[in-house]
Amino acid sequence: MKKITIIGGGSWGTAIAQLLADNGHQVLLYLRDKKQKFNINQRRRNAKYFPQKELSKNITATLNLQEAVNLTEIIFFAVPTYATRKVAQAIRPFITDKKIIVSTAKGIEEDTFLRNSEIIKEVLDLPVVVLSGPTHAEEVIKGLPTAAVVASLCQNKAVEVQDLLMSASFRVYTNPDLVGVEFAGAIKNIIALAAGIADGLAYGDNTKAALVTRGLHEMSRLGYTMGGKLLTFAGLTGMGDLVVTCTSMHSRNRRFGIKIGEGLELSEAYKSINQVVEGVRTTRAVYEWFKKQKFDFEIPITREIYNVLFNNKDPLQAVDDLMLRGPKHEIEEVVQDLDW
């Protein structure tokens, strides 16, 4: 049995806490809402996210960040990417080199273009384990069969976190490709926005298939250029997460995209979802960074989503511009390999 801290009492933080508690671990769940703390500790409910789910007695909610960090050796960051740096800075005075940090956010920091593990490493100077994959909190907390990936440059730490999380309903694989895993998790949210917009425009299955397939190509190309391994994008954190995020109504990014496709303004779509939508910030971070580079390839889906979100481009026009691009080979590498 381990003592583990989860920073963040949202849907994913609560689901991870329940998973770990069901595995027999003692979990401290740090949050900032007094009412939420009372409900979890006294009523065994996170009323905001899972009002019907009785939480394990192994979970204790706390408002004391220093206590949450000092009493455990393993700390899960279950906060959005935009909050990662702030949380890391807040816990830095209490951190020792024995702590294991696990990042669960899927995004890229705006302005710096840093991945979550890079932000944490920069602030805390500790190796980081990343948890990623097709893992909707709404299904994990119900104990529905799920497979995920933990990635780290440190094999021992990845295996330790794998052992903590493994259960009959939650299978965990390890992967040393930290770059690929994080880029896959972040960029697939952009493609999910596109899939949602297509749904909002009432397009069909052919459109969705094209977006998912070409989206995988786009995220693989960019991730590989940044140092990720191509096969990682064919795995759970790439294709797996892409499929579930582009098709499920649990996906905030897809639901947000649907609202945009239906004609809502950005602010109205945010109000409708009422949760963090990582893909919006990631779209801006990726495209504004990409424009400054001199790569010999394009990221057309990301470009069009950026223009729809931030330049008020009509989604219908964005679709036309994607469809009417110049003719190309499907996969350049195949053409080269076959000397065609």
Sequence and secondary structure as in RCSB ss.txt:
>XXXX:A:sequence
MKKITIIGGGSWGTAIAQLLADNGHQVLLYLRDKKQKFNINQRRRNAKYFPQKELSKNITATLNLQEAVNLTEII
FFAVPTYATRKVAQAIRPFITDKKIIVSTAKGIEEDTFLRNSEIIKEVLDLPVVVLSGPTHAEEVIKGLPTAAVV
ASLCQNKAVEVQDLLMSASFRVYTNPDLVGVEFAGAIKNIIALAAGIADGLAYGDNTKAALVTRGLHEMSRLGYT
MGGKLLTFAGLTGMGDLVVTCTSMHSRNRRFGIKIGEGLELSEAYKSINQVVEGVRTTRAVYEWFKKQKFDFEIP
ITREIYNVLFNNKDPLQAVDDLMLRGPKHEIEEVVQDLDW
>XXXX:A:secstr
  EEEEE  SHHHHHHHHHHHHTT EEEEE S HHHHHHHHHH  BTTTBTT    TTEEEES HHHHHHT SEE
EE S HHHHHHHHHHHGGG  TT EEEE    B TTT  BHHHHHHHHH   EEEEESS  HHHHTTT  EEEEE
E S HHHHHHHHHHH  SSEEEEEES HHHHHHHHHHHHHHHHHHHHHHHTT  HHHHHHHHHHHHHHHHHHHHH
TT  GGGGGSIIIIIHHHHHHH TT HHHHHHHHHHTT  HHHHHHHH S  HHHHHHHHHHHHHTTS  SS  H
HHHHHHHHHHS   HHHHHHHHHTS    S HHHHHHTT 
